């Protein structure tokens, strides 16, 4: 928690204070694995009070010097981030696919879809798009689409 503890020094010193915190950890008597773990935690805590640019400047050198990427803590955080990124990517891809199918089906059924409807359809979530697709044979008029649009 070193980067966030001493508020006065942090505010006066800024990035230099953060750099000194990292150096103190590096120069400590801790074994290499513990240093990596402590530095990773320091980087995370620094994110609470420093901007991304300052953290990148200070910790980029530290990460390269100590190969923090190889530490178990870093790997765990990286894997969690990758999983969340994959999940978000899959959700976004699913929504874009459903949006494309919804618009194509409605266009095929009604030939022309007014811009207002297109704009509203593009705002819908996966659930609503699935409902429209599932009900495509029951929707006989574009006005009936109103029942599905939020």
DSSP file (Angstrom, degrees, kcal/mol; ACC not computed):
  #  RESIDUE AA STRUCTURE BP1 BP2  ACC     N-H-->O    O-->H-N    N-H-->O    O-->H-N    TCO  KAPPA ALPHA  PHI   PSI    X-CA   Y-CA   Z-CA
    1    1 A X    >>        0   0    0      0, 0.0     3,-2.1     0, 0.0     4,-1.4   0.000 360.0 360.0 360.0   4.8    0.0    0.0    0.0
    2    2 A X  H 3>  +     0   0    0      1,-0.3     4,-0.7     2,-0.2     3,-0.4   0.838 360.0  58.3 -47.9 -44.2    3.1    2.2    0.0
    3    3 A X  H 34 S+     0   0    0      1,-0.2    -1,-0.3     2,-0.1    15,-0.1   0.707 117.1  32.4 -64.3 -17.6    2.0    4.3   -3.1
    4    4 A X  H <4 S+     0   0    0     -3,-2.1    -1,-0.2     1,-0.0    -2,-0.2   0.561 100.7  78.9-113.2 -10.4   -1.2    5.4   -1.3
    5    5 A X  H  < S+     0   0    0     -4,-1.4     2,-1.4    -3,-0.4    -2,-0.1   0.969  85.7  52.6 -69.2 -57.9   -0.3    5.6    2.3
    6    6 A X     X  +     0   0    0     -4,-0.7     4,-2.5     1,-0.2    -1,-0.2  -0.627  64.4 179.5 -88.2  90.1    1.6    8.9    2.7
    7    7 A X  H  > S+     0   0    0     -2,-1.4     4,-2.7     1,-0.2     5,-0.2   0.888  76.7  51.4 -59.0 -44.8   -0.8   11.4    1.2
    8    8 A X  H  > S+     0   0    0      1,-0.2     4,-2.2     2,-0.2     5,-0.2   0.944 114.0  42.5 -62.1 -49.7    1.3   14.5    1.8
    9    9 A X  H  > S+     0   0    0      1,-0.2     4,-3.2     2,-0.2     5,-0.4   0.890 114.2  53.4 -62.9 -38.9    4.5   13.0    0.2
   10   10 A X  H  X S+     0   0    0     -4,-2.5     4,-2.2     1,-0.2    -2,-0.2   0.918 110.8  45.5 -62.8 -43.8    2.4   11.5   -2.6
   11   11 A X  H  < S+     0   0    0     -4,-2.7    -1,-0.2    -5,-0.2    -2,-0.2   0.879 119.6  40.5 -69.5 -37.7    0.8   14.9   -3.4
   12   12 A X  H  < S+     0   0    0     -4,-2.2    -2,-0.2    -5,-0.2    -1,-0.2   0.907 123.9  36.8 -74.9 -42.4    4.1   16.8   -3.3
   13   13 A X  H >< S+     0   0    0     -4,-3.2     3,-1.5    -5,-0.2     4,-0.3   0.760  79.4 173.5 -86.9 -26.5    6.2   14.2   -5.0
   14   14 A X  T 3X S+     0   0    0     -4,-2.2     4,-1.8    -5,-0.4     3,-0.4  -0.291  72.4   0.0  56.8-130.0    3.8   12.8   -7.6
   15   15 A X  H 3> S+     0   0    0      1,-0.2     4,-2.6     2,-0.2    -1,-0.3   0.838 133.2  58.6 -61.3 -34.3    5.5   10.4  -10.1
   16   16 A X  H <> S+     0   0    0     -3,-1.5     4,-2.4     2,-0.2    -1,-0.2   0.897 104.5  51.0 -64.2 -39.3    8.8   10.7   -8.3
   17   17 A X  H  > S+     0   0    0     -3,-0.4     4,-2.2    -4,-0.3    -1,-0.2   0.920 110.6  49.1 -61.2 -43.6    7.2    9.5   -5.1
   18   18 A X  H  X S+     0   0    0     -4,-1.8     4,-2.1     1,-0.2    -2,-0.2   0.899 110.1  51.2 -62.5 -41.0    5.8    6.6   -6.9
   19   19 A X  H  X S+     0   0    0     -4,-2.6     4,-2.5     1,-0.2    -1,-0.2   0.909 109.3  50.1 -62.9 -42.6    9.2    5.8   -8.4
   20   20 A X  H  X S+     0   0    0     -4,-2.4     4,-2.7     2,-0.2    -1,-0.2   0.877 107.8  54.2 -64.7 -37.0   10.8    5.9   -5.0
   21   21 A X  H  X S+     0   0    0     -4,-2.2     4,-1.8     2,-0.2    -1,-0.2   0.937 110.3  46.2 -60.5 -46.2    8.2    3.5   -3.6
   22   22 A X  H  X S+     0   0    0     -4,-2.1     4,-2.5     1,-0.2    -2,-0.2   0.911 112.7  50.0 -63.3 -42.4    9.0    1.1   -6.4
   23   23 A X  H  X S+     0   0    0     -4,-2.5     4,-2.9     1,-0.2    -1,-0.2   0.889 106.9  55.1 -63.9 -39.4   12.7    1.5   -5.8
   24   24 A X  H  < S+     0   0    0     -4,-2.7     4,-0.4     2,-0.2    -1,-0.2   0.902 110.5  45.8 -60.4 -40.5   12.3    0.9   -2.0
   25   25 A X  H >< S+     0   0    0     -4,-1.8     3,-1.0     1,-0.2     5,-0.3   0.932 113.4  48.9 -67.8 -44.6   10.5   -2.4   -2.8
   26   26 A X  H 3< S+     0   0    0     -4,-2.5    -2,-0.2     1,-0.2    -1,-0.2   0.894 114.2  45.7 -61.3 -41.1   13.2   -3.4   -5.3
   27   27 A X  T 3< S+     0   0    0     -4,-2.9    -1,-0.2    -5,-0.2    -2,-0.2   0.428  92.1 109.9 -84.7   0.9   16.0   -2.5   -2.9
   28   28 A X  S <  S-     0   0    0     -3,-1.0    -3,-0.1    -4,-0.4     7,-0.1  -0.154  82.7-110.6 -71.0 171.8   14.4   -4.3    0.1
   29   29 A X  S    S+     0   0    0      6,-0.0    -1,-0.1     2,-0.0    -3,-0.1   0.317  77.1 123.4 -85.2   7.5   15.7   -7.6    1.6
   30   30 A X        -     0   0    0     -5,-0.3     2,-0.0     1,-0.1     0, 0.0  -0.300  69.9-103.7 -68.3 153.2   12.7   -9.5    0.2
   31   31 A X     >  -     0   0    0      1,-0.1     4,-2.4     4,-0.0     5,-0.2  -0.336  38.7-101.1 -71.5 163.9   13.3  -12.5   -2.0
   32   32 A X  H  > S+     0   0    0      1,-0.2     4,-2.4     2,-0.2     5,-0.2   0.873 120.0  49.8 -57.6 -45.3   12.7  -12.0   -5.7
   33   33 A X  H  > S+     0   0    0      1,-0.2     4,-2.1     2,-0.2    -1,-0.2   0.900 112.1  48.4 -63.8 -40.3    9.2  -13.7   -5.8
   34   34 A X  H  > S+     0   0    0      2,-0.2     4,-3.0     1,-0.2     5,-0.2   0.904 109.7  52.9 -66.8 -40.3    8.0  -11.7   -2.9
   35   35 A X  H  X S+     0   0    0     -4,-2.4     4,-3.0     1,-0.2     5,-0.2   0.927 108.8  50.1 -58.4 -45.1    9.3   -8.5   -4.5
   36   36 A X  H  X S+     0   0    0     -4,-2.4     4,-2.2     1,-0.2    -1,-0.2   0.921 112.9  46.4 -59.9 -44.2    7.4   -9.3   -7.7
   37   37 A X  H  X S+     0   0    0     -4,-2.1     4,-2.2     2,-0.2    -2,-0.2   0.931 114.4  46.5 -64.4 -46.4    4.2   -9.9   -5.6
   38   38 A X  H  X S+     0   0    0     -4,-3.0     4,-2.6     1,-0.2    -2,-0.2   0.900 112.6  50.1 -64.7 -41.5    4.6   -6.7   -3.6
   39   39 A X  H  X S+     0   0    0     -4,-3.0     4,-2.4    -5,-0.2    -1,-0.2   0.888 109.4  51.4 -65.2 -38.4    5.4   -4.6   -6.7
   40   40 A X  H  X S+     0   0    0     -4,-2.2     4,-2.0    -5,-0.2    -2,-0.2   0.926 112.2  46.0 -63.3 -43.9    2.3   -6.0   -8.5
   41   41 A X  H  X S+     0   0    0     -4,-2.2     4,-2.9     2,-0.2     5,-0.2   0.901 110.8  53.2 -64.5 -40.4    0.2   -5.1   -5.5
   42   42 A X  H  X S+     0   0    0     -4,-2.6     4,-2.6     1,-0.2    -2,-0.2   0.900 108.3  50.8 -61.2 -40.4    1.8   -1.6   -5.3
   43   43 A X  H  X S+     0   0    0     -4,-2.4     4,-1.2     2,-0.2    -1,-0.2   0.908 111.2  48.1 -63.8 -41.5    1.0   -1.1   -9.0
   44   44 A X  H >< S+     0   0    0     -4,-2.0     3,-0.5     1,-0.2     4,-0.3   0.943 114.3  45.0 -64.7 -47.5   -2.6   -2.1   -8.4
   45   45 A X  H >< S+     0   0    0     -4,-2.9     3,-2.0     1,-0.2     4,-0.5   0.867 106.0  60.9 -65.0 -35.9   -2.9    0.2   -5.3
   46   46 A X  H >X S+     0   0    0     -4,-2.6     4,-3.0     1,-0.3     3,-1.4   0.830  92.4  68.4 -59.7 -30.4   -1.2    3.0   -7.2
   47   47 A X  T << S+     0   0    0     -4,-1.2    -1,-0.3    -3,-0.5    -2,-0.2   0.674  89.7  64.3 -63.2 -16.2   -4.1    2.9   -9.7
   48   48 A X  T <4 S+     0   0    0     -3,-2.0    -1,-0.3    -4,-0.3    -2,-0.2   0.773 122.0  13.6 -76.3 -25.8   -6.3    4.2   -7.0
   49   49 A X  T <4 S+     0   0    0     -3,-1.4     2,-0.3    -4,-0.5    -2,-0.2   0.574 116.8  65.4-128.1 -15.6   -4.5    7.6   -6.8
   50   50 A X  S  < S-     0   0    0     -4,-3.0     2,-0.1    -5,-0.2    -1,-0.0  -0.801  79.5-111.2-111.2 154.1   -2.2    7.9   -9.8
   51   51 A X     >  -     0   0    0     -2,-0.3     4,-2.0     1,-0.1     3,-0.3  -0.381  32.7-106.3 -79.2 164.1   -3.2    8.2  -13.4
   52   52 A X  H  > S+     0   0    0      1,-0.2     4,-2.8     2,-0.2     5,-0.2   0.852 117.2  56.7 -58.6 -39.0   -2.4    5.5  -15.9
   53   53 A X  H  > S+     0   0    0      2,-0.2     4,-2.4     1,-0.2    -1,-0.2   0.921 107.6  47.2 -62.0 -45.0    0.4    7.4  -17.6
   54   54 A X  H  > S+     0   0    0     -3,-0.3     4,-2.1     2,-0.2     5,-0.2   0.917 113.7  48.0 -63.1 -43.5    2.3    7.8  -14.3
   55   55 A X  H  X S+     0   0    0     -4,-2.0     4,-2.9     1,-0.2     5,-0.4   0.920 111.0  51.1 -64.1 -43.5    1.9    4.1  -13.4
   56   56 A X  H  X S+     0   0    0     -4,-2.8     4,-1.7     1,-0.2     5,-0.2   0.920 110.2  49.8 -59.5 -44.6    3.0    3.1  -16.9
   57   57 A X  H  X S+     0   0    0     -4,-2.4     4,-0.6    -5,-0.2    -1,-0.2   0.923 119.0  36.2 -61.4 -45.7    6.1    5.2  -16.7
   58   58 A X  H  X S+     0   0    0     -4,-2.1     4,-1.0     1,-0.2     3,-0.2   0.933 123.1  38.9 -76.2 -47.0    7.2    3.9  -13.3
   59   59 A X  H  X S+     0   0    0     -4,-2.9     4,-3.0    -5,-0.2     5,-0.2   0.659  98.6  73.6 -86.9 -15.0    6.2    0.3  -13.5
   60   60 A X  H  X S+     0   0    0     -4,-1.7     4,-2.0    -5,-0.4    -1,-0.2   0.948 103.0  43.4 -60.5 -46.6    7.1   -0.4  -17.1
   61   61 A X  H  X S+     0   0    0     -4,-0.6     4,-2.8    -5,-0.2    -1,-0.2   0.922 114.6  50.1 -62.3 -44.5   10.8   -0.4  -16.2
   62   62 A X  H  X S+     0   0    0     -4,-1.0     4,-2.6     1,-0.2     6,-0.2   0.919 109.2  51.3 -61.8 -44.8   10.1   -2.4  -13.0
   63   63 A X  H  X>S+     0   0    0     -4,-3.0     5,-1.2     1,-0.2     4,-1.0   0.904 114.1  43.7 -60.7 -42.0    8.1   -5.0  -14.9
   64   64 A X  H  <5S+     0   0    0     -4,-2.0    -2,-0.2    -5,-0.2    -1,-0.2   0.917 114.4  49.8 -68.9 -42.4   10.9   -5.5  -17.5
   65   65 A X  H  <5S+     0   0    0     -4,-2.8    -2,-0.2     1,-0.2    -1,-0.2   0.898 124.2  27.4 -65.2 -42.6   13.7   -5.5  -14.9
   66   66 A X  H  <5S-     0   0    0     -4,-2.6    -1,-0.2    -5,-0.2    -2,-0.2   0.385  99.8-125.5-103.6   3.4   12.0   -8.1  -12.6
   67   67 A X  T ><5 +     0   0    0     -4,-1.0     3,-2.0    -5,-0.2     4,-0.3   0.935  39.8 173.9  50.5  52.2   10.0  -10.0  -15.2
   68   68 A X  G > < +     0   0    0     -5,-1.2     3,-2.1     1,-0.3     6,-0.3   0.790  67.5  74.5 -60.0 -28.0    6.8   -9.5  -13.2
   69   69 A X  G 3  S+     0   0    0     -6,-0.4    -1,-0.3     1,-0.3    -2,-0.1   0.761  92.1  56.3 -57.7 -22.8    4.9  -11.0  -16.1
   70   70 A X  G <  S+     0   0    0     -3,-2.0    -1,-0.3    -4,-0.1    -2,-0.2   0.595  84.4 106.4 -85.2 -11.0    6.2  -14.4  -14.9
   71   71 A X  S <> S-     0   0    0     -3,-2.1     4,-2.4    -4,-0.3     5,-0.2  -0.355  77.1-124.9 -72.2 151.1    4.9  -14.1  -11.4
   72   72 A X  H  > S+     0   0    0      1,-0.2     4,-2.4     2,-0.2     5,-0.2   0.880 109.9  53.0 -62.0 -39.8    1.9  -16.1  -10.3
   73   73 A X  H  > S+     0   0    0      2,-0.2     4,-2.3     1,-0.2    -1,-0.2   0.921 110.3  46.5 -63.2 -45.0    0.0  -13.0   -9.2
   74   74 A X  H  > S+     0   0    0     -6,-0.3     4,-3.0     1,-0.2     5,-0.2   0.929 112.2  51.0 -62.6 -45.2    0.4  -11.3  -12.5
   75   75 A X  H  X S+     0   0    0     -4,-2.4     4,-2.7     1,-0.2    -2,-0.2   0.897 109.9  50.4 -60.4 -41.3   -0.5  -14.4  -14.5
   76   76 A X  H  X S+     0   0    0     -4,-2.4     4,-2.2     2,-0.2    -1,-0.2   0.933 113.8  43.8 -63.1 -46.5   -3.7  -14.8  -12.4
   77   77 A X  H  X S+     0   0    0     -4,-2.3     4,-2.5     2,-0.2    -2,-0.2   0.912 114.1  51.0 -64.7 -42.7   -4.7  -11.2  -13.0
   78   78 A X  H  X S+     0   0    0     -4,-3.0     4,-2.6     1,-0.2    -2,-0.2   0.922 110.5  48.7 -60.6 -45.2   -3.8  -11.4  -16.7
   79   79 A X  H  X S+     0   0    0     -4,-2.7     4,-2.6     2,-0.2    -1,-0.2   0.895 110.9  50.0 -64.2 -40.4   -5.9  -14.6  -17.1
   80   80 A X  H  X S+     0   0    0     -4,-2.2     4,-2.6     2,-0.2    -1,-0.2   0.923 111.7  49.0 -62.6 -43.1   -8.9  -13.1  -15.4
   81   81 A X  H  X S+     0   0    0     -4,-2.5     4,-2.6     1,-0.2    -2,-0.2   0.903 111.1  49.7 -62.1 -41.7   -8.6  -10.0  -17.6
   82   82 A X  H  X S+     0   0    0     -4,-2.6     4,-2.8     2,-0.2    -2,-0.2   0.919 110.8  50.1 -63.2 -43.3   -8.3  -12.3  -20.7
   83   83 A X  H  X S+     0   0    0     -4,-2.6     4,-2.7     2,-0.2    -2,-0.2   0.932 112.9  45.7 -61.1 -46.7  -11.4  -14.2  -19.6
   84   84 A X  H  X S+     0   0    0     -4,-2.6     4,-2.6     1,-0.2    -1,-0.2   0.906 113.2  50.4 -64.6 -40.6  -13.4  -11.0  -19.0
   85   85 A X  H  X S+     0   0    0     -4,-2.6     4,-2.5    -5,-0.2    -2,-0.2   0.906 111.2  48.5 -62.9 -41.6  -12.2   -9.6  -22.4
   86   86 A X  H  X S+     0   0    0     -4,-2.8     4,-2.8     2,-0.2    -2,-0.2   0.926 111.3  50.1 -63.4 -44.8  -13.2  -12.8  -24.1
   87   87 A X  H  X S+     0   0    0     -4,-2.7     4,-2.6     1,-0.2    -2,-0.2   0.930 112.6  46.3 -60.4 -45.6  -16.6  -12.8  -22.5
   88   88 A X  H  X S+     0   0    0     -4,-2.6     4,-2.7     1,-0.2    -1,-0.2   0.899 112.7  50.8 -64.0 -39.8  -17.2   -9.2  -23.5
   89   89 A X  H  X S+     0   0    0     -4,-2.5     4,-2.6    -5,-0.2    -2,-0.2   0.904 111.1  47.9 -63.7 -41.8  -16.0   -9.9  -27.0
   90   90 A X  H  X S+     0   0    0     -4,-2.8     4,-2.7     2,-0.2    -2,-0.2   0.926 112.8  48.7 -64.5 -45.1  -18.3  -12.9  -27.3
   91   91 A X  H  X S+     0   0    0     -4,-2.6     4,-2.6     2,-0.2    -2,-0.2   0.925 113.1  47.3 -60.6 -44.9  -21.3  -10.9  -26.0
   92   92 A X  H  X S+     0   0    0     -4,-2.7     4,-2.6     2,-0.2    -2,-0.2   0.918 113.1  48.6 -64.4 -43.0  -20.6   -8.0  -28.4
   93   93 A X  H  X S+     0   0    0     -4,-2.6     4,-2.3     2,-0.2    -1,-0.2   0.894 111.7  49.9 -62.6 -40.6  -20.2  -10.4  -31.3
   94   94 A X  H  X S+     0   0    0     -4,-2.7     4,-2.7     2,-0.2    -2,-0.2   0.919 111.7  47.9 -64.2 -43.6  -23.4  -12.1  -30.4
   95   95 A X  H  X S+     0   0    0     -4,-2.6     4,-2.5     1,-0.2    -2,-0.2   0.917 112.1  49.0 -64.9 -42.8  -25.3   -8.8  -30.2
   96   96 A X  H  X S+     0   0    0     -4,-2.6     4,-2.4     2,-0.2    -1,-0.2   0.899 112.6  48.7 -64.1 -39.7  -23.9   -7.6  -33.5
   97   97 A X  H  X S+     0   0    0     -4,-2.3     4,-2.6     2,-0.2    -2,-0.2   0.933 112.9  46.8 -64.6 -46.2  -24.9  -10.9  -35.1
   98   98 A X  H  X S+     0   0    0     -4,-2.7     4,-2.9     2,-0.2    -2,-0.2   0.886 111.5  52.0 -64.2 -37.9  -28.4  -10.8  -33.7
   99   99 A X  H  X S+     0   0    0     -4,-2.5     4,-2.6    -5,-0.2     5,-0.2   0.934 110.7  47.9 -61.9 -46.1  -28.7   -7.2  -34.8
  100  100 A X  H  X S+     0   0    0     -4,-2.4     4,-2.4     1,-0.2    -2,-0.2   0.930 114.2  45.8 -60.8 -46.7  -27.7   -8.1  -38.3
  101  101 A X  H  X S+     0   0    0     -4,-2.6     4,-2.9     2,-0.2     5,-0.3   0.916 112.2  51.9 -63.7 -43.7  -30.1  -11.0  -38.5
  102  102 A X  H  X S+     0   0    0     -4,-2.9     4,-2.6     1,-0.2     5,-0.2   0.941 113.0  43.6 -58.7 -49.4  -32.9   -8.9  -37.0
  103  103 A X  H  X S+     0   0    0     -4,-2.6     4,-2.5     1,-0.2    -1,-0.2   0.900 114.4  50.4 -65.6 -40.5  -32.5   -6.1  -39.5
  104  104 A X  H  X S+     0   0    0     -4,-2.4     4,-2.3    -5,-0.2    -2,-0.2   0.923 112.7  45.9 -64.3 -43.8  -32.1   -8.6  -42.4
  105  105 A X  H  X S+     0   0    0     -4,-2.9     4,-2.3     2,-0.2    -2,-0.2   0.929 114.9  46.5 -65.0 -45.3  -35.3  -10.5  -41.5
  106  106 A X  H  X S+     0   0    0     -4,-2.6     4,-3.1    -5,-0.3     5,-0.2   0.898 112.9  50.4 -64.2 -39.3  -37.3   -7.4  -40.9
  107  107 A X  H  X S+     0   0    0     -4,-2.5     4,-1.8    -5,-0.2    -1,-0.2   0.899 111.4  48.4 -64.1 -40.6  -36.0   -5.9  -44.2
  108  108 A X  H  < S+     0   0    0     -4,-2.3    -2,-0.2    -5,-0.2    -1,-0.2   0.890 117.4  41.7 -66.1 -39.2  -36.9   -9.1  -46.1
  109  109 A X  H  < S+     0   0    0     -4,-2.3    -2,-0.2    -5,-0.2    -1,-0.2   0.901 131.1  22.5 -76.6 -41.6  -40.4   -9.1  -44.5
  110  110 A X  H  < S-     0   0    0     -4,-3.1     2,-2.9    -5,-0.2    -2,-0.2   0.359  87.4-143.5-111.8   4.3  -41.3   -5.4  -44.8
  111  111 A X  S  < S+     0   0    0     -4,-1.8     2,-0.5    -5,-0.2    -1,-0.1  -0.332  80.7  39.7  66.8 -63.2  -38.9   -4.3  -47.6
  112  112 A X        -     0   0    0     -2,-2.9     2,-0.5    -6,-0.1    -4,-0.0  -0.961  66.2-163.2-123.0 131.2  -38.2   -0.9  -46.1
  113  113 A X        -     0   0    0     -2,-0.5     5,-0.1   -10,-0.0    -6,-0.0  -0.954  27.6-119.2-112.6 123.0  -37.6   -0.1  -42.5
  114  114 A X    >>  -     0   0    0     -2,-0.5     4,-2.1     1,-0.1     3,-0.6  -0.224  23.4-116.6 -58.4 148.6  -37.9    3.6  -41.4
  115  115 A X  H 3> S+     0   0    0      1,-0.2     4,-3.0     2,-0.2     5,-0.2   0.848 113.2  60.4 -54.9 -38.4  -34.7    5.1  -39.9
  116  116 A X  H 3> S+     0   0    0      1,-0.2     4,-2.0     2,-0.2    -1,-0.2   0.916 107.6  45.1 -59.0 -42.1  -36.5    5.7  -36.6
  117  117 A X  H <> S+     0   0    0     -3,-0.6     4,-2.9     2,-0.2    -1,-0.2   0.917 111.8  51.8 -67.6 -42.6  -37.1    2.0  -36.3
  118  118 A X  H  X S+     0   0    0     -4,-2.1     4,-2.3     1,-0.2    -2,-0.2   0.926 109.9  49.6 -59.0 -44.7  -33.5    1.1  -37.3
  119  119 A X  H  X S+     0   0    0     -4,-3.0     4,-0.6     1,-0.2    -1,-0.2   0.912 113.8  45.4 -61.4 -42.7  -32.1    3.5  -34.7
  120  120 A X  H >< S+     0   0    0     -4,-2.0     3,-0.7    -5,-0.2     4,-0.4   0.877 110.6  53.2 -70.3 -37.2  -34.3    2.0  -32.0
  121  121 A X  H >< S+     0   0    0     -4,-2.9     3,-1.6     1,-0.2    -1,-0.2   0.904 104.5  56.4 -62.8 -40.4  -33.5   -1.6  -33.1
  122  122 A X  H 3< S+     0   0    0     -4,-2.3    -1,-0.2     1,-0.3    -2,-0.2   0.698 102.4  57.2 -65.8 -18.7  -29.8   -0.9  -32.8
  123  123 A X  T << S+     0   0    0     -3,-0.7    -1,-0.3    -4,-0.6    -2,-0.2   0.537  86.7 106.5 -86.8  -7.7  -30.2    0.2  -29.2
  124  124 A X    <   -     0   0    0     -3,-1.6     2,-0.1    -4,-0.4   -25,-0.1  -0.357  66.0-125.4 -79.7 152.5  -31.7   -3.1  -28.1
  125  125 A X     >  -     0   0    0     -2,-0.1     4,-2.2     1,-0.1     5,-0.2  -0.294  35.9 -91.6 -86.0 176.9  -30.0   -5.8  -26.1
  126  126 A X  H  > S+     0   0    0      1,-0.2     4,-2.5     2,-0.2     5,-0.2   0.882 123.0  55.6 -57.2 -43.4  -29.5   -9.4  -26.9
  127  127 A X  H  > S+     0   0    0      1,-0.2     4,-2.0     2,-0.2    -1,-0.2   0.929 109.8  44.5 -58.8 -48.4  -32.7  -10.5  -25.2
  128  128 A X  H  > S+     0   0    0      1,-0.2     4,-2.4     2,-0.2    -1,-0.2   0.911 112.2  52.2 -65.3 -42.7  -35.0   -8.1  -27.2
  129  129 A X  H  X S+     0   0    0     -4,-2.2     4,-2.4     1,-0.2    -1,-0.2   0.907 109.7  49.8 -60.8 -40.7  -33.3   -8.9  -30.5
  130  130 A X  H  X S+     0   0    0     -4,-2.5     4,-2.8     1,-0.2    -1,-0.2   0.888 109.0  52.8 -64.0 -38.4  -33.8  -12.6  -29.8
  131  131 A X  H  X S+     0   0    0     -4,-2.0     4,-1.6     2,-0.2    -2,-0.2   0.910 109.8  47.9 -63.5 -42.4  -37.5  -11.9  -29.0
  132  132 A X  H  < S+     0   0    0     -4,-2.4     4,-0.3     2,-0.2    -2,-0.2   0.933 113.6  47.2 -63.7 -45.8  -38.0  -10.1  -32.3
  133  133 A X  H >< S+     0   0    0     -4,-2.4     3,-1.2     1,-0.2     4,-0.2   0.926 112.1  49.9 -62.2 -44.8  -36.3  -12.9  -34.3
  134  134 A X  H 3< S+     0   0    0     -4,-2.8     3,-0.3     1,-0.2    -1,-0.2   0.798 117.3  41.4 -63.5 -28.2  -38.3  -15.5  -32.5
  135  135 A X  T >X S+     0   0    0     -4,-1.6     3,-1.8    -5,-0.2     4,-1.3   0.259  76.7 115.8-103.4  11.6  -41.5  -13.6  -33.3
  136  136 A X  T <4 S+     0   0    0     -3,-1.2     3,-0.2     1,-0.3    -1,-0.2   0.817  78.4  49.9 -55.0 -33.9  -40.7  -12.6  -36.8
  137  137 A X  T 34 S+     0   0    0     -3,-0.3    -1,-0.3    -4,-0.2    -2,-0.1   0.679 110.4  51.2 -79.0 -16.5  -43.6  -14.7  -38.2
  138  138 A X  T <4 S+     0   0    0     -3,-1.8     2,-0.8    -4,-0.0    -2,-0.2   0.631  88.3  88.5 -92.8 -16.0  -46.1  -13.1  -35.7
  139  139 A X     <  +     0   0    0     -4,-1.3     3,-0.1    -3,-0.2    -1,-0.0  -0.751  47.4 167.7 -86.7 111.7  -45.2   -9.5  -36.5
  140  140 A X        +     0   0    0     -2,-0.8     2,-0.3     1,-0.2    -1,-0.2   0.583  63.1  28.3-101.8 -12.8  -47.5   -8.5  -39.3
  141  141 A X  S >> S-     0   0    0      1,-0.1     3,-1.4     0, 0.0     4,-0.6  -0.992  77.0-119.3-147.8 147.6  -46.9   -4.8  -39.4
  142  142 A X  G >4 S+     0   0    0     -2,-0.3     3,-1.3     1,-0.3     4,-0.4   0.828 113.2  64.4 -59.1 -30.1  -44.0   -2.5  -38.4
  143  143 A X  G >4 S+     0   0    0      1,-0.3     3,-1.3     2,-0.2     4,-0.3   0.817  93.5  61.2 -63.7 -28.5  -46.2   -0.9  -35.8
  144  144 A X  G X4 S+     0   0    0     -3,-1.4     3,-1.1     1,-0.3     4,-0.3   0.706  88.5  72.5 -69.4 -18.5  -46.4   -4.3  -34.0
  145  145 A X  G XX S+     0   0    0     -3,-1.3     3,-1.8    -4,-0.6     4,-1.5   0.760  79.2  76.0 -64.8 -24.6  -42.6   -4.0  -33.6
  146  146 A X  G <4 S+     0   0    0     -3,-1.3    -1,-0.2    -4,-0.4    -2,-0.2   0.825  83.3  65.3 -55.9 -33.1  -43.4   -1.3  -31.0
  147  147 A X  G <4 S+     0   0    0     -3,-1.1    -1,-0.3    -4,-0.3    -2,-0.2   0.750 108.8  39.0 -62.8 -22.8  -44.3   -4.0  -28.6
  148  148 A X  T <4 S+     0   0    0     -3,-1.8     2,-0.3    -4,-0.3    -1,-0.2   0.719  96.7  88.7 -99.7 -26.0  -40.7   -5.3  -28.6
  149  149 A X     <        0   0    0     -4,-1.5   -28,-0.1     1,-0.1   -29,-0.0  -0.579 360.0 360.0 -82.4 135.1  -38.8   -2.0  -28.7
  150  150 A X              0   0    0     -2,-0.3    -1,-0.1   -30,-0.2    -4,-0.1   0.430 360.0 360.0 -91.2 360.0  -37.9   -0.5  -25.3
